[in-house]
Amino acid sequence: MPTNYIHKVHPRARRLTMRVNDEGQVVITTPRYTPLRVIERFVSEHQHWITAQKQLVASKPSPETRTEVMIFGKTYQKQIKFSRQHQVGIRISQDSLILNPADSQTTKWGEKEKRQLHRFLKHTAEHYISPRANQLGKLMDINFNSITLREQKTRWGSCSSKGNLNFNWRLVHYRPEIIDYVIIHELAHRTHMNHSAKFWQLVEKYDPEYRKHRGFLKRHGMAVG
């Protein structure tokens, strides 16, 4: 049975590459004008790898499920508890993330409650990433213009040629040292807008375990720019 895949063309790509994202989709990136028959053969030759990667994705714990959510590497049980003694909104209490709804009729995590949770997570990410980027920037003696957080499908972070840093707020799910690696990675691009040996030397200077952290993020299906 033919494997379905997403085909992306990258103008700077020099060869065909393949990955399986968090949704279990096969993503093929190719140089421009790559013939379809070459892509199809590439996919066909890697069927065993694709099957293994899909199994790995399926077995990988998700940072957010119907009943749990991971924040800074710790897993919390999602609960809804109406209380007049607490402010309406989300709070952390021991091992629980508790939503206090506006009315006692809300008892389940619907789309409205999910959006509320995501606003909380993004706000939490901002409170860590923005100050930490400034702190690490001073340590590395590197300046940048602005920081933007958004939910991205393919990247944990990126740095524009204008010196603007972009981060995926979903980083809030992972341990601080993982987040720090992404920040250091993007700050290093302010000095080296490439992935040269000098770039990785700069990253390693401020994150000696960057290879481990980089591998962790790769296993979670997205790249750092």
SETIPA-873383 format. One line per 10 residues: number of its first residue (from 1); for each residue x, y, z of C-alpha. Coordinates in pm, whole numbers, m for minus. Example, Ala and Ser with C-alpha at 12.3 -4.5 7.8 and 13.67 -1.06 7.14 Angstrom:
BEGIN
1	1230,m450,780; 1367,m106,714
END
This chain:
BEGIN
1	0,0,0; 152,339,m100; 255,568,186; 82,906,201; 320,1192,260; 347,1570,269; 586,1709,9; 772,2033,82; 1013,2210,m152; 1297,2404,9
11	1503,2635,m215; 1823,2567,m17; 1776,2190,14; 2057,1987,m145; 1910,1642,m93; 1590,1463,m3; 1510,1441,367; 1231,1267,554; 1073,1295,897; 759,1178,1076
21	586,1457,1266; 390,1442,1592; 72,1354,1403; 243,1053,1245; 255,1219,902; 550,1155,671; 707,1482,558; 944,1481,258; 1157,1789,189; 1325,1813,m150
31	1526,2054,m365; 1338,2232,m641; 1245,2036,m952; 1292,1694,m792; 1110,1442,m1017; 811,1267,m865; 954,924,m951; 1264,1005,m742; 1049,1103,m444; 830,793,m476
41	1138,568,m491; 1287,745,m187; 968,679,10; 949,319,m108; 1309,248,m5; 1247,376,348; 929,184,434; 1085,2,731; 1217,330,873; 877,497,827
51	699,211,1006; 944,226,1298; 912,605,1329; 532,591,1324; 537,331,1600; 771,554,1801; 540,854,1759; 238,646,1859; 410,526,2177; 549,867,2272
61	369,1032,2565; 187,1348,2460; 255,1666,2663; m118,1733,2663; m395,1475,2679; m761,1478,2777; m672,1426,3145; m314,1552,3184; m85,1836,3082; 290,1869,3115
71	438,2205,3223; 815,2254,3251; 860,1877,3242; 615,1796,3522; 280,1625,3457; m34,1769,3616; m383,1619,3635; m643,1842,3465; m941,1917,3686; m1245,2144,3684
81	m1360,2259,4027; m1609,2538,4074; m1523,2749,4380; m1641,3084,4508; m1327,3107,4724; m1093,3122,4424; m1063,3359,4132; m1214,3240,3804; m940,3090,3586; m660,2837,3606
91	m429,2768,3896; m171,2505,3991; m216,2318,4317; 35,2045,4402; 0,1787,4121; m317,1933,3969; m398,2202,3716; m737,2329,3823; m981,2533,3617; m1228,2733,3826
101	m1508,2805,3577; m1734,3109,3579; m2035,2895,3665; m2099,2563,3835; m2254,2415,3520; m1913,2368,3355; m1781,2023,3441; m1599,1905,3126; m1304,2024,2917; m1475,2148,2602
111	m1330,2371,2329; m1384,2688,2534; m1197,2543,2831; m922,2413,2603; m869,2763,2460; m856,2898,2815; m588,2641,2902; m383,2733,2594; m396,3102,2687; m268,3006,3032
121	13,2798,2883; 115,3072,2640; 114,3329,2920; 327,3095,3133; 569,3047,2843; 600,3424,2794; 682,3474,3161; 974,3234,3130; 1105,3282,2777; 1113,3662,2752
131	1311,3728,3074; 1533,3425,3010; 1616,3542,2656; 1721,3880,2793; 1929,3714,3065; 2102,3476,2822; 2147,3755,2569; 2341,3958,2823; 2547,3654,2920; 2633,3587,2553
141	2676,3960,2478; 2418,3931,2199; 2138,4177,2125; 1802,4114,1960; 1503,4327,1866; 1181,4155,1965; 1037,3826,2086; 719,3667,1949; 549,3355,2079; 307,3156,1866
151	206,2795,1812; 403,2662,1517; 365,2327,1343; 724,2278,1226; 960,2485,1444; 1045,2531,1809; 1218,2860,1734; 1363,3084,1464; 1560,3405,1420; 1491,3655,1142
161	1755,3855,956; 1618,4164,1133; 1708,4020,1473; 1358,3916,1578; 1329,3595,1779; 1029,3364,1742; 947,3083,1982; 683,2814,1993; 486,2858,2315; 448,2480,2328
171	804,2478,2466; 635,2544,2801; 569,2169,2820; 940,2085,2850; 1214,2119,3109; 1385,2459,3146; 1716,2326,3010; 1539,2225,2687; 1386,2572,2655; 1723,2731,2730
181	1883,2534,2447; 1630,2675,2198; 1689,3029,2326; 2068,2988,2306; 2033,2839,1958; 1837,3137,1829; 2059,3392,2001; 2362,3226,1840; 2201,3294,1501; 2241,3665,1572
191	2616,3604,1529; 2608,3317,1276; 2306,3299,1045; 2391,2940,954; 2471,2606,1116; 2846,2623,1065; 3107,2478,1299; 3152,2822,1457; 2778,2840,1521; 2776,2507,1707
201	3088,2605,1901; 2905,2914,2025; 2599,2708,2120; 2816,2453,2302; 2990,2728,2498; 2662,2817,2668; 2496,2475,2654; 2757,2196,2682; 2479,1935,2658; 2319,2084,2348
211	2346,1756,2155; 2126,1580,2409; 1877,1867,2411; 1877,1887,2032; 1812,1514,2009; 1521,1542,2253; 1352,1805,2035; 1417,1609,1718; 1244,1310,1873; 945,1534,1939
221	904,1600,1571; 1010,1960,1512; 1320,2158,1428; 1505,2459,1561; 1578,2720,1294
END
